């Protein structure tokens, strides 16, 4: 399997993206940038997937998060971790769920700690939204990227959702609704099949 890597600048700092020819493998906060591909050669399928990932992340940070819902993902983990990551992708934009709720969704109601471990091992920050998982008491707890990033992401997504639903409630079919498109649950569910 061929992999390709790039880094992108975001409002939360630099992130390193790694892709295979079938999907995004990793997205993590990074201090350094990977070397750019050599000029003048044919672009690989993995590099084309990175182009797609870069555009999806840029769109997400520009208050139009739907492209991330449709980005093919190729995370590596156990079957249980992959079930948890699929469940995380089903948490709607602007919403949160507790570790216990996710454990129940994946058919393991007593496995809240294992869900927390799967979140901690999530290789694709933001696109697999482990930042949407909170403690059973509603507190923000545990995020590999730090609680400040988690707060920022949740506030950003709440604003995205607010703008979308405000535009949709005005029954406008103008460019604002298209720009803030939020993927319907059925489409999100089909996108989780790539995990």
C-alpha positions as CSV (number, residue, x, y, z in Angstrom):
1,X,0.0,0.0,0.0
2,X,1.4,3.4,-1.0
3,X,1.0,6.3,1.4
4,X,1.4,10.0,0.9
5,X,1.6,12.8,3.5
6,X,1.2,16.6,3.6
7,X,0.7,19.2,6.3
8,X,-2.0,21.9,6.4
9,X,-2.3,25.0,8.4
10,X,-5.6,25.4,10.4
11,X,-6.9,27.8,13.0
12,X,-5.8,25.1,15.5
13,X,-2.2,24.9,14.2
14,X,-0.6,22.6,11.7
15,X,-2.0,19.1,11.0
16,X,-0.3,16.3,9.3
17,X,-2.5,14.3,6.9
18,X,-1.5,10.8,5.6
19,X,-3.6,9.0,2.9
20,X,-3.6,5.7,1.1
21,X,-5.1,5.3,-2.3
22,X,-8.4,4.3,-0.7
23,X,-8.8,7.0,2.0
24,X,-7.4,9.2,4.7
25,X,-5.3,7.1,7.2
26,X,-4.3,9.8,9.7
27,X,-4.9,13.4,10.7
28,X,-3.0,14.7,13.7
29,X,-1.7,17.9,15.1
30,X,2.0,18.2,14.0
31,X,4.9,20.5,14.6
32,X,6.8,19.8,11.3
33,X,5.8,19.4,7.7
34,X,6.4,16.2,5.7
35,X,8.6,16.6,2.6
36,X,6.7,17.7,-0.5
37,X,6.5,15.2,-3.4
38,X,9.2,15.5,-6.1
39,X,8.2,17.8,-8.9
40,X,7.6,16.6,-12.4
41,X,6.3,13.1,-11.7
42,X,2.9,11.5,-12.0
43,X,0.7,12.0,-8.9
44,X,-0.2,8.8,-7.1
45,X,-3.7,7.8,-6.1
46,X,-2.7,8.5,-2.5
47,X,-1.6,12.0,-3.4
48,X,-4.9,12.6,-5.2
49,X,-6.7,11.4,-2.0
50,X,-4.6,14.0,0.0
51,X,-5.9,16.7,-2.4
52,X,-9.4,15.7,-1.5
53,X,-8.6,15.6,2.2
54,X,-7.0,19.0,2.1
55,X,-10.0,20.5,0.4
56,X,-12.4,18.8,2.9
57,X,-10.5,20.2,5.9
58,X,-10.3,23.6,4.4
59,X,-14.1,23.5,3.8
60,X,-14.6,22.4,7.4
61,X,-12.7,25.3,8.8
62,X,-14.5,27.7,6.5
63,X,-17.8,26.8,8.2
64,X,-18.9,24.2,5.6
65,X,-18.2,20.8,7.2
66,X,-20.2,18.5,5.0
67,X,-17.2,17.5,2.8
68,X,-15.6,15.8,5.7
69,X,-18.6,13.5,6.0
70,X,-18.0,12.2,2.5
71,X,-14.3,11.9,2.7
72,X,-13.2,8.2,2.4
73,X,-11.4,7.1,5.5
74,X,-8.9,4.3,5.9
75,X,-8.1,4.1,9.7
76,X,-6.3,1.1,11.1
77,X,-7.6,-0.5,14.3
78,X,-9.3,-3.4,15.8
79,X,-12.9,-4.3,14.8
80,X,-14.2,-2.8,18.1
81,X,-12.3,0.5,17.5
82,X,-13.7,0.7,14.0
83,X,-17.2,0.2,15.3
84,X,-16.7,3.0,17.8
85,X,-15.2,5.2,15.1
86,X,-18.2,4.5,12.8
87,X,-20.5,5.5,15.7
88,X,-18.6,8.7,16.3
89,X,-19.2,9.7,12.6
90,X,-22.9,9.3,13.2
91,X,-23.0,12.0,16.0
92,X,-24.6,14.9,14.2
93,X,-22.8,18.2,13.8
94,X,-23.4,20.5,16.8
95,X,-24.3,17.5,19.0
96,X,-22.4,15.5,21.6
97,X,-22.7,12.0,23.1
98,X,-21.3,10.4,26.2
99,X,-18.9,7.5,26.3
100,X,-21.7,5.4,27.8
101,X,-24.0,6.3,24.9
102,X,-21.4,5.3,22.4
103,X,-20.9,2.0,24.2
104,X,-24.6,1.3,24.0
105,X,-24.7,2.2,20.3
106,X,-22.0,-0.3,19.5
107,X,-23.7,-3.0,21.5
108,X,-21.4,-3.0,24.5
109,X,-23.3,-1.1,27.2
110,X,-20.7,-1.7,29.9
111,X,-17.7,-0.7,27.8
112,X,-17.5,3.1,28.3
113,X,-13.8,2.8,29.2
114,X,-13.1,0.8,26.1
115,X,-14.9,3.5,24.1
116,X,-12.6,6.0,25.8
117,X,-9.6,4.0,24.8
118,X,-10.8,3.8,21.2
119,X,-11.3,7.5,21.2
120,X,-7.7,8.0,22.5
121,X,-6.4,5.8,19.6
122,X,-8.5,7.6,16.9
123,X,-6.0,8.2,14.1
124,X,-8.1,10.7,12.2
125,X,-8.7,13.8,14.3
126,X,-11.8,15.9,13.4
127,X,-13.0,13.7,10.5
128,X,-13.7,10.9,13.1
129,X,-15.2,13.4,15.6
130,X,-14.0,12.0,19.0
131,X,-14.1,15.6,20.2
132,X,-17.9,15.2,20.2
133,X,-17.7,12.7,23.1
134,X,-18.2,14.0,26.6
135,X,-18.4,12.6,30.1
136,X,-21.6,11.1,31.4
137,X,-22.1,14.3,33.5
138,X,-21.8,16.6,30.5
139,X,-18.3,17.7,31.2
140,X,-15.6,18.0,28.6
141,X,-13.1,15.3,29.3
142,X,-10.2,13.6,27.7
143,X,-9.1,14.8,24.2
144,X,-5.7,13.9,22.8
145,X,-5.5,17.3,21.1
146,X,-6.1,19.1,24.4
147,X,-9.3,20.5,25.9
148,X,-8.8,23.9,24.4
149,X,-8.9,22.3,20.9
150,X,-12.0,20.3,21.9
151,X,-13.8,23.5,23.1
152,X,-12.8,25.3,19.9
153,X,-14.1,22.4,17.7
154,X,-17.4,22.1,19.6
155,X,-18.0,25.9,19.4
156,X,-17.1,26.0,15.7
157,X,-19.5,23.1,14.9
158,X,-22.2,24.7,17.0
159,X,-21.9,27.8,14.9
160,X,-21.9,25.8,11.7
161,X,-25.0,24.0,12.8
162,X,-26.7,27.2,13.9
163,X,-26.0,28.9,10.5
164,X,-27.2,25.9,8.6
165,X,-30.5,25.6,10.5
166,X,-31.0,29.3,10.5
167,X,-30.6,29.3,6.7
168,X,-32.8,26.2,6.2
169,X,-35.5,27.6,8.4
170,X,-35.7,30.7,6.3
171,X,-36.6,28.3,3.4
172,X,-34.0,29.9,1.3
173,X,-32.4,27.7,-1.4
174,X,-29.8,30.4,-2.1
175,X,-26.0,30.0,-1.9
176,X,-25.9,30.2,1.9
177,X,-27.7,26.9,2.3
178,X,-25.5,25.2,-0.3
179,X,-22.3,26.6,1.3
180,X,-23.3,25.4,4.8
181,X,-24.6,22.1,3.6
182,X,-24.7,19.5,6.4
183,X,-24.9,15.9,5.3
184,X,-28.1,14.2,6.0
185,X,-28.0,11.2,8.4
186,X,-28.5,8.7,5.6
187,X,-25.5,10.1,3.6
188,X,-23.4,10.2,6.8
189,X,-24.3,6.6,7.5
190,X,-23.1,5.5,4.0
191,X,-19.9,7.4,4.5
192,X,-19.1,5.5,7.7
193,X,-19.0,2.3,5.6
194,X,-15.5,3.4,4.6
195,X,-14.3,2.8,8.2
